[in-house]
Amino acid sequence: MKIKVKGYFTLRKAMDNKAVLEIEMKNASLGDVLKDLSNRFGEGFSDLIFDPKTKEVKNHISILVNGRHYIFLPKRLATELKEGDEVALFPQIAGG
């Protein structure tokens, strides 16, 4: 199945400046997709998403699955994805 991943701002830069990435995986959860991206793009990407001590997603990172923040999904990172799902990754954005 193909999953569409969109990275924004610093996360897009960490994904080799690719606006949209299609990942082909079998029976993937949201956590599996994040691990795959970490393997593809290395520590630069992984350090932006995960806290190095706890290995949990950093509080200031927003991850949306088909427009819904993952923390509101019943299984959070264990949410099973399906063909055509879209994952969007946003760092904290500050303004003034």
Buried (B, 14 or more C-beta within 10 A) or exposed (E): EEBBBBBBEBBBBBBEEBEEBEBEEEEBBBBBBBBBBBEEBEEEBBEBBBEEEEEEBBEEBBBBBEEEEBEEBEEBBEBEBEEEBBBBBBBEEEEE
